[in-house]
Amino acid sequence: MRVVSNTSPLSNLAIIGQLGLVREQLGNLLIPPAVHAELLRNPHPKACSALQGALQEGWIRVMPLAGVVPAIFTLILA
């Protein structure tokens, strides 16, 4: 299952030092390039470091989302 996130949950969890919860619960995560750009502007140094670490480790990956059909829409349309 593909999991896609926006900025707020990742940023806020990184700020409070709990970004690892995302990995524990969801495994790998995709973010669009715009979310990546927003995360790089996070004003909290520890949060930036945690987010950069997740990107370097590869469990958060940047990917254009063109053509990805959200599962919720698939369920609604089924």
C-alpha positions as CSV (number, residue, x, y, z in Angstrom):
1,M,0.0,0.0,0.0
2,R,1.3,3.4,-0.9
3,V,1.0,6.1,1.8
4,V,1.2,9.8,0.9
5,S,1.5,12.6,3.4
6,N,1.2,16.3,3.4
7,T,3.5,18.6,5.4
8,S,1.7,19.2,8.7
9,P,1.8,15.7,10.2
10,L,5.5,15.1,9.3
11,S,6.6,18.6,10.4
12,N,4.7,18.5,13.7
13,L,5.9,15.0,14.6
14,A,9.5,15.9,13.7
15,I,9.2,19.0,15.9
16,I,8.2,17.0,19.0
17,G,10.8,14.3,18.2
18,Q,8.3,11.6,17.2
19,L,8.8,11.3,13.5
20,G,9.8,7.6,14.1
21,L,6.1,6.9,14.8
22,V,5.3,7.3,11.1
23,R,7.9,4.7,10.2
24,E,6.7,2.3,12.9
25,Q,3.1,2.6,11.9
26,L,3.3,3.1,8.1
27,G,6.7,2.0,6.9
28,N,7.7,3.8,3.7
29,L,6.1,7.1,2.8
30,L,5.8,9.2,-0.4
31,I,5.7,12.9,-0.4
32,P,5.2,15.2,-3.4
33,P,7.9,17.7,-4.4
34,A,5.9,20.6,-3.0
35,V,5.8,18.9,0.4
36,H,9.5,18.3,0.3
37,A,10.1,21.9,-0.4
38,E,7.9,22.9,2.6
39,L,9.7,20.5,4.9
40,L,13.1,21.9,4.0
41,R,11.9,25.3,5.2
42,N,11.0,24.0,8.7
43,P,12.4,26.6,11.2
44,H,13.2,24.0,13.8
45,P,16.8,22.7,13.4
46,K,16.1,19.3,15.1
47,A,13.0,18.8,13.0
48,C,14.9,19.6,9.8
49,S,17.6,17.1,10.9
50,A,15.1,14.3,11.5
51,L,13.3,14.9,8.2
52,Q,16.6,15.0,6.3
53,G,17.6,11.8,8.0
54,A,14.4,10.1,7.0
55,L,14.9,11.2,3.4
56,Q,18.5,10.0,3.4
57,E,17.5,6.6,4.9
58,G,14.9,6.3,2.1
59,W,11.8,5.6,4.2
60,I,10.4,9.0,3.1
61,R,10.7,9.4,-0.7
62,V,9.9,12.3,-2.9
63,M,7.8,11.3,-5.9
64,P,5.5,13.3,-8.2
65,L,2.0,12.0,-7.7
66,A,0.8,12.2,-11.2
67,G,-1.3,9.2,-12.0
68,V,-1.6,8.0,-8.4
69,V,-5.2,7.3,-7.5
70,P,-5.8,7.8,-3.8
71,A,-7.3,4.6,-2.2
72,I,-10.1,6.6,-0.6
73,F,-11.3,7.6,-4.1
74,T,-11.0,4.0,-5.3
75,L,-13.1,2.8,-2.4
76,I,-15.8,5.5,-3.0
77,L,-15.9,4.8,-6.7
78,A,-16.0,1.0,-6.3
